[in-house]
Amino acid sequence: MSATPPRADRARGTRIRAGNAMDRAQSAIVAGVGHCLVGQGARKTTMIDIAAASGVAKGTLYNHVRTKSEAYALYADAEVTRLVDVLAVDGLAAAGREVADHPALARMRAHEPAALASVLVSEASSPLRERVLEALDDLVGAPSALALRWLLSLMVVPGTPESRAAEVAALLGTGS
């Protein structure tokens, strides 16, 4: 028997390692985008900033995304996935807290309200919106569109923990 694996097995192993490296690079890029958005905002962030914050080479960054808009879309997708997980595990109140206290949204509220408004308008019929709606349907049932509007409103006006608790109770029909 040969000590080296057959050629097909070596190629398959290489793809698995490459796939893992791609996943790690993409995760690093998402984290880097978040770091840049919180630190300097959307307008001032450059692709070089994203690469540096991600700890990846510019070429690696450009293998994953071609523009800042694509990098922001990748970040938004990851954050929506996280929000859907929070909804499924911890419920609407926790998801509201995540949106209201999100550091990148706080930065945009304070320094780039026009950019935040454009995000809200562009999400009117996006696949990300549909993913959140599906998660809300599973959680709250009929008023899912209203719950989504509430979550989106928290991006602009986060309110207080008390006001959010009262709003969740009203949305879920458990309030007084």
ZITAPE-V970822 format. One record per residue. N is the residue number from 1. RES is the residue in three letters. PHI is phi in whole degrees, -180 to 180 (999 if undefined). NEAR is the number of other C-alpha atoms within 10 Angstrom. D_FIRST is the distance of its C-alpha to the first C-alpha in Angstrom with 1 decimal. Layout:
# ZITAPE-V970822
N/RES/PHI/NEAR/D_FIRST + N/RES/PHI/NEAR/D_FIRST
This chain:
# ZITAPE-V970822
1/MET/999/4/0.0 + 2/SER/-80/5/3.8 + 3/ALA/-79/5/6.5 + 4/THR/-93/8/8.9 + 5/PRO/-66/10/9.7 + 6/PRO/-58/9/10.7 + 7/ARG/-54/9/14.1 + 8/ALA/-61/9/16.1 + 9/ASP/-66/11/15.1 + 10/ARG/-63/11/16.1 + 11/ALA/-64/11/19.3 + 12/ARG/-63/11/20.1 + 13/GLY/-62/12/19.7 + 14/THR/-64/12/22.0 + 15/ARG/-63/12/24.6 + 16/ILE/-65/11/24.7 + 17/ARG/-64/11/25.4 + 18/ALA/-64/12/27.9 + 19/GLY/-63/12/29.5 + 20/ASN/-64/12/30.1 + 21/ALA/-65/12/31.5 + 22/MET/-63/15/33.8 + 23/ASP/-63/12/35.0 + 24/ARG/-64/12/35.7 + 25/ALA/-65/20/37.6 + 26/GLN/-65/22/39.6 + 27/SER/-62/16/40.5 + 28/ALA/-65/19/41.6 + 29/ILE/-65/27/43.7 + 30/VAL/-59/24/45.4 + 31/ALA/-63/18/46.2 + 32/GLY/-65/22/47.5 + 33/VAL/-62/30/49.7 + 34/GLY/-59/23/51.1 + 35/HIS/-59/18/51.8 + 36/CYS/-67/23/53.6 + 37/LEU/-62/22/55.6 + 38/VAL/-70/17/56.9 + 39/GLY/-78/14/57.5 + 40/GLN/-135/16/59.1 + 41/GLY/87/19/59.4 + 42/ALA/-71/22/58.2 + 43/ARG/-66/11/60.5 + 44/LYS/-82/10/59.9 + 45/THR/-73/15/56.1 + 46/THR/-114/15/54.3 + 47/MET/-63/18/50.7 + 48/ILE/-65/13/50.4 + 49/ASP/-60/17/51.6 + 50/ILE/-64/26/49.1 + 51/ALA/-61/21/46.2 + 52/ALA/-65/17/47.5 + 53/ALA/-67/18/48.1 + 54/SER/-82/23/44.6 + 55/GLY/74/16/43.0 + 56/VAL/-122/17/41.2 + 57/ALA/-70/14/41.8 + 58/LYS/-57/15/44.2 + 59/GLY/-61/10/41.6 + 60/THR/-64/15/39.5 + 61/LEU/-58/23/42.7 + 62/TYR/-70/13/43.5 + 63/ASN/-70/12/40.0 + 64/HIS/-98/15/41.1 + 65/VAL/-140/18/44.9 + 66/ARG/-98/11/47.2 + 67/THR/-138/13/50.5 + 68/LYS/-61/16/52.1 + 69/SER/-59/11/53.0 + 70/GLU/-67/12/49.3 + 71/ALA/-65/23/48.6 + 72/TYR/-66/18/51.4 + 73/ALA/-66/15/50.3 + 74/LEU/-62/19/46.8 + 75/TYR/-64/21/48.6 + 76/ALA/-61/17/50.9 + 77/ASP/-61/16/48.1 + 78/ALA/-65/16/46.4 + 79/GLU/-70/18/49.8 + 80/VAL/-67/16/50.6 + 81/THR/-59/15/47.3 + 82/ARG/-64/14/48.3 + 83/LEU/-64/22/51.8 + 84/VAL/-62/21/50.5 + 85/ASP/-63/15/48.4 + 86/VAL/-63/18/51.6 + 87/LEU/-58/22/53.6 + 88/ALA/-66/16/51.2 + 89/VAL/-91/12/50.9 + 90/ASP/-112/11/54.2 + 91/GLY/95/18/56.6 + 92/LEU/-67/25/59.2 + 93/ALA/-62/18/61.0 + 94/ALA/-66/18/57.8 + 95/ALA/-64/20/56.9 + 96/GLY/-61/28/60.5 + 97/ARG/-63/18/60.2 + 98/GLU/-60/19/57.0 + 99/VAL/-68/21/58.7 + 100/ALA/-62/23/62.0 + 101/ASP/-99/15/60.4 + 102/HIS/-64/16/57.7 + 103/PRO/-63/16/58.0 + 104/ALA/-68/20/57.3 + 105/LEU/-68/22/59.9 + 106/ALA/-61/20/62.4 + 107/ARG/-62/18/62.0 + 108/MET/-67/21/62.6 + 109/ARG/-57/18/65.6 + 110/ALA/-78/10/67.2 + 111/HIS/-120/15/66.4 + 112/GLU/-139/15/65.3 + 113/PRO/-61/15/67.1 + 114/ALA/-66/11/67.1 + 115/ALA/-66/15/63.3 + 116/LEU/-64/20/63.1 + 117/ALA/-62/14/65.5 + 118/SER/-67/10/63.4 + 119/VAL/-64/13/60.3 + 120/LEU/-62/14/62.3 + 121/VAL/-69/10/63.6 + 122/SER/-70/10/60.3 + 123/GLU/-85/13/58.7 + 124/ALA/-56/11/61.3 + 125/SER/-141/9/58.9 + 126/SER/-95/9/55.4 + 127/PRO/-62/11/52.1 + 128/LEU/-64/17/52.2 + 129/ARG/-60/15/55.6 + 130/GLU/-64/14/54.3 + 131/ARG/-64/16/51.4 + 132/VAL/-67/22/54.0 + 133/LEU/-60/22/56.4 + 134/GLU/-61/14/53.7 + 135/ALA/-65/20/53.1 + 136/LEU/-67/23/56.8 + 137/ASP/-57/16/57.2 + 138/ASP/-65/13/54.9 + 139/LEU/-90/17/56.8 + 140/VAL/-110/18/60.4 + 141/GLY/77/14/60.9 + 142/ALA/-54/12/63.9 + 143/PRO/-83/16/64.9 + 144/SER/-62/20/61.5 + 145/ALA/-66/17/63.0 + 146/LEU/-67/13/65.7 + 147/ALA/-63/23/63.2 + 148/LEU/-64/20/61.3 + 149/ARG/-59/12/64.6 + 150/TRP/-63/18/65.2 + 151/LEU/-60/23/61.8 + 152/LEU/-65/18/62.5 + 153/SER/-65/16/66.0 + 154/LEU/-67/20/64.5 + 155/MET/-63/24/62.9 + 156/VAL/-99/19/66.5 + 157/VAL/-127/13/68.5 + 158/PRO/-70/22/66.4 + 159/GLY/67/15/69.3 + 160/THR/-109/11/69.4 + 161/PRO/-56/13/67.2 + 162/GLU/-67/9/70.3 + 163/SER/-65/11/71.0 + 164/ARG/-66/20/67.4 + 165/ALA/-62/18/67.5 + 166/ALA/-65/16/70.7 + 167/GLU/-67/18/69.2 + 168/VAL/-63/20/66.1 + 169/ALA/-60/15/68.4 + 170/ALA/-67/12/70.5 + 171/LEU/-63/17/67.5 + 172/LEU/-88/17/66.1 + 173/GLY/74/11/69.5 + 174/THR/-110/10/69.5 + 175/GLY/-82/11/72.1 + 176/SER/-95/6/75.7
